[in-house]
Amino acid sequence: MNSLKSTARHFLIVAGVLLAQHAAAAPQAVVKELTTQDLPDMPGKEVLVISVDYPPGAVDPVHRHDSHAFVYVLEGSIVMAVKGGKEVTLGPGQTFYEAPDDVHTVGRNASNTKPAKFIVTLIKPKNHQFFIPVQ
């Protein structure tokens, strides 16, 4: 019985190490700022438009934006979710919304073999960073 427990414990440790290595080795998104525009009718706010390229297997860390974020998928397939919401898989032409208080818990390329690309339009506090990591 001790041998079985020892084998199971060893398996769990190895599985944990492999999962940690996979998460650490996941490709990162490539983010480009496309344009920023002040909003005169909304003092203290601006619009920021970014493009996000997910290489195959890319995974975002948990984060928030403190902004209204409107996602529009251009190519490939992505998986998104906010805290308390369900995961959704989106393809070209589909959209996703994040409110300023949302914590973005899932953001990843749905494919390990094909890239994905999307545009995000953010209505955000002026001069604030748009990506805030969450522990």
N, C-alpha and C positions, 0 to 999 in steps of 0.2 A: 504494500500500500504506500509506503514511504517513497518507493521508486516511482510510482505513478504520480504522486504529488510533486516530486522533484522534476519529473519530465514535464508535467503540466506547467509548473512554475517557470522552467527553462523556456518552454514554448511561448508563454506569455511575455517574458522578457525579450526574447528575440523578435516577436511580433511587434512589440512596442518600439523597439529600436528601428526596425524596418519601416514602420509607419512614420516615425519621426524623421528618418532620412528621406523618405518620399516627400513629406511635406516640406522639408527644408530644400529639397532639390527641385521642387515644382518651378517651372518657368514663371517669370514675373511679367505682368502686364506692361506694355509700353504706352505711356500716356503723353499726349501732345496737347498743349493749349492752343486752340485755334483762334479764339477772339475773346475779348473782354469789352463790355459796354456798360457805362454808368446808366442808371435808371433815374432820370430827373424827377419822375412822378413818384418815386419811392426813395426818399432820402436815406442815405446810408446803405443802399443796396446796389448790386451790380449783377449783370449776367455774365457767366463764364461758359464758353462752349469748349469741350475737350473731345478728342478722339481717343479711344482705348483699343489697342490691339492685343488680343489674347493669343499667344502662341499655343500650340497644342498642349493640353494639360495644365495651362496656367490657372493659378488659384490666388485670389486676393486675400489678404489678412482681414480679420474683422475690423470694421471701421465705421465712421459716421461722416456726414458732410456738413451738418448744421445748416443745410440749405434745402430748398426744393430741388430735387434732381429728377430730370426726365430723360430716360434712356431710350434710344432708338437703335435697334439692331440693323446693321448694314449687311453683314455676311456671317456665315457660320451659325453656331448655336451656343447660347450661354445659359447658365443656371443662376438665378438670383433669388434672394430671400432677405427679409428683414426680421428682426427679433419679434417673435409672436406670430409671424406669418408663415405660409407654406412656401416651399421651394417651387419655383416656376421655371420651365424651360422655354426659352424664347428663340425664335428664328427671325430671318430677315423680314423687316417691315413691322415687327411687333415691338411693343413699348412696355416700360416698367417705370413706376413712380416711387420715389422715396421722399417722405416728409422730413422736415428739419430735425425732428426728435427721434427719427428711426435710427437703429443700429443695424448696419448692413452686415448680416451674419454669414451670408453665402454669396459669393461672386466668383464664378469660375467658367472656364471653357467647358462645354459639355462633351467635347471630343478630345481624345488623346492623340489624334492623328491629323486633325484639320484646324487651321487658325479660325479665329472669330474676330469681328470688328464691330464696334458700336460707337455712337455719338452720345454724349451726355450734355444736356443744357442745365446749368445750375443757376438758380436765383439765390444769391448768397449775400451775407454781410460784406460790405466793401473792405478790401484789404485783409480779409481773413483767409487762412489756408482752406482749401476745399477738401482735403483728405486728412482725417484725424484718426489715427490708430486707437483702437479700444482694446483693453486687456481682458 
